[in-house]
Amino acid sequence: MKILRFPLLLLVATMFHVLGSTGANAPTDKVRGEVEFSMSPKVKTMKAGETFEVALEYKIAPGWHIGPPKTEATIPTEMDWTLPKGVKLMDAKWPELNYFGQPPGYQGKATVRAKLQAAKDLKPDTKLSIGVRSSWQVCKGICKLGEAARLVKVTVSK
């Protein structure tokens, strides 16, 4: 039985390396590998009824690229939001493509600007947990899958 433990441990470690981080982390934490994914709100506090922006940044290692969110040529870069009651995603603006190889996508850095709307009936001092899980395919001769989850908090002010 001891002989099987090492290969199983090696397999699990390899899976985590290929997939990247899957836990919710603070916005400054980074995913190891070819893509570092972070999320940061433009504000720490906001009033009920206001819209606010969250920046989602993909830092892509030199020579590597990821695909856009809508593509048929590769696995698209996707975001799955976890929003508290009273918060709605209004829009997520992706930057212009900056990699024009086959297939086109993003290299270097890509920052997505998400606009969120807070309900008017949110109570002051409520801490809102804004979560997002992103998945992508990163390529440089070979392609790898990656994903990461991030969580930030914004407080409703008086």
JOURHU-V885323 format. One record per pair of residues at least 4 apart in sequence whose ideal C-beta (glycine too) atoms are under 8 Angstrom apart, sorted by the first residue. I is the first residue (numbers start at 1). J is the second residue. Records with the same first field share a line. If there is no record, write none. Layout:
I=J, J
This chain:
1=5
3=7
4=8
5=9
6=10
7=11
8=12
9=13
10=14
11=15
12=16
13=17
14=18
15=19
16=20, 22
17=32, 33
18=144, 145, 146
19=145, 146, 147
20=31, 32, 33, 35, 37, 146, 147, 148
21=25, 29, 31, 32, 147, 148, 149
22=133, 147, 148, 149
23=149
24=131, 149, 150, 151
25=29, 148, 149, 150, 151
26=150, 151, 152
27=38, 39, 40, 41, 150, 152
28=38
29=38, 150
30=36, 37, 38
31=35, 36, 37, 146, 148
33=61, 138, 144, 146
34=60, 61, 64, 138, 140, 144, 146
35=58, 59, 60, 61, 64, 66, 136, 138, 146, 148
36=57, 58, 59
37=56, 57, 58, 59, 134, 148, 150
38=56, 57, 59, 150
39=54, 55, 56, 57, 130, 132, 150, 151, 152
40=54, 55, 57, 152
41=52, 53, 54, 55, 130, 152, 154
42=52, 53, 54, 55
43=52, 53, 154
44=154, 155
45=154, 155, 156, 157
46=50, 52, 118, 154, 155, 156, 157
47=118, 156, 157, 158
48=118, 119, 120, 121, 122, 123, 124, 156
49=118, 119, 120, 122
50=117, 118
51=90, 115, 116, 117, 118
52=115, 116, 118, 154
53=113, 114, 115, 116
54=113, 114, 116, 130, 132, 152
55=111, 112, 113, 114
56=79, 92, 111, 112, 114, 132, 134, 150
57=109, 110, 111, 112
58=66, 77, 106, 109, 110, 111, 112, 134, 136
59=108, 109
60=64, 65, 66, 106, 107, 108, 109, 110, 138
62=108
63=107, 140
64=107, 138, 139, 140
65=99, 101, 105, 106, 107, 138, 139, 140
66=77, 105, 106, 107, 110, 136, 137, 138, 139
67=71, 73, 74, 75, 76, 77, 103, 105, 106, 136, 137
68=76, 77, 94, 97, 104, 105, 106
69=76, 77, 78, 79, 94
70=76
71=76, 103, 105
73=102, 103, 104
74=103, 105, 137, 139, 143
75=135, 136, 137, 143, 145
77=105, 106, 134, 135, 136, 137
78=134, 135, 136
79=92, 112, 132, 133, 134
80=132, 133, 134, 135
81=89, 130, 131, 132
82=129, 130, 131, 132, 133
83=87, 88, 89, 116, 130, 131
84=128, 129, 130
86=118, 119, 121, 122, 128
87=116, 117, 118, 119, 128, 130
88=116, 117, 119
89=114, 115, 116
90=115, 116, 117
91=114, 115
92=112, 113, 114, 115
93=112, 113, 114, 115
94=110, 112
95=106, 110, 111, 112
97=104, 105, 106
98=106, 107, 108, 110
99=104, 105, 106, 107
100=104
101=105
106=110
116=130
118=122, 128, 156
122=126, 128, 156
123=156
124=156, 157, 158
125=155, 156, 158
126=155, 156
127=153, 154, 155, 156
128=153, 154, 155, 156
129=151, 152, 153
130=151, 152, 153, 154
131=149, 150, 151
132=149, 150
133=147, 148, 149, 150
134=147, 148, 149, 150
135=145, 146, 147
136=145, 146, 147
137=143, 144, 145, 146
138=143, 144, 145, 146
139=143, 144
